[in-house]
């Protein structure tokens, strides 16, 4: 008889929040550049241990509108927002990370903060 895969019950899973952001910069940025910049900002501001607690996870980025979504642990939203705010350049080009909003679900963050950029 085949054994069922073991899943973590919802009560024991990590709770996440989703941060919608927009980049304002001298040029348009590629998805990979933004992904690396988010991780490097987290490491440089919070350190390795802080980044492990924050658990930043790059979800998506639209290169045309320069908007995207990052997942973060719910207890450390402000830590990641601080790290992103302190990021001032990506590959030598100046940039401003603007947080559009934070929500508990992907659907809600898209509907509430990213509809004006054509996400829904």
N, C-alpha and C positions, 0 to 999 in steps of 0.2 A: 504494500500500500504506500502511496506517495504522500510524503509529509508536506503540509502547507508551509509556505514561506513565512518566516517570522517577521512581523512588522512591529514597529514601535507604536504603542497606542497614542492617540492624539494628546492625551494629558501629559505625556512624557516628552513630546517633541518640542523643539525650540520654537519660540514664537518670533515671527519676523515682522518687520515693517518695510515698506517700499518707499524710497525717496525718488521723486521725480525732479530732474534737474535740467538746466539749460546752460549751454556754453556760450559765452560772448567773447569772441576773440578776434585777432587780427586776420585770421584765415579760417577756412573750414578744416575740421579735424576728422581723422579716420577713426573707425571703431577701435582698432587695436591700440592706437595712441591713447585714446581715452581710457580704455581698460587698464593699460599699464600705468597711466597717470593716477588713476584712483587708487590702485594698489600701492604705488610708491608714496602717495600722499599719506595714506593710512600708516604705512611703515615708518615714514620719517617723523610724523607727528605723534603717533601713539606707541611706536616701538613694536617689536614682535609679539610680546605678551598682550599688549593693548589691541593689536590687530586680530589676534586670536580670539579675544573676547568679543570684539565688535562683529567679526565674521562678515566683512564686506563681500558681496557677491554681485558682480556685474551681470545684469539681466539683458538689457538691450540698449541700442543707441541708433538714432536715425540721423544719418550724415547730412541729409538735406535740411532738416530743421534744427540740427545740433541740439536735440533733446534726448534724454535717456532715463533709464530706471536702474537703481541700485538697491539690492536687498541688504538689510542689516538686522542684527539682533535687536529686539524691541527695547532692551534696557540701555542700549548704547547708541541711540539715534543721534543724540546731540554730540557725542564724541566724533562720529563720522562727519557730521555736518561741519564741525570745527575743522577737521582735517581737510575737507574739500574747500572750505572757505580760504584756508591758508595756501592753497595751491594757486600760484600766480603765473606759471608758464608750463607749456607742454612742448617739448622738443625745440626750445628756444623762442617760441612764439607766445606772446602774452595772452593770458586768458582769465576770465572771471567765471567761476562756478556759481550759478544762481540756483538756489533750491526753490523749486516751484511749490512743493508740498510733500507731506508724508501721509501715508495711509496703510491700513492693515492688509489690504488685498490688492492684487494686480489690477483687477477689473475696476476697482474704485479709484486707484491712482490714475489710471488711463482716462476714465470718464471725468474725473473731477479736475485734473490739472493738465492733461495733454490733448484734450479734444480740439482746442484751438489750433494745435499744430498738426491735426489730421491723423491722430493715432486711432480713433474709433470709427 
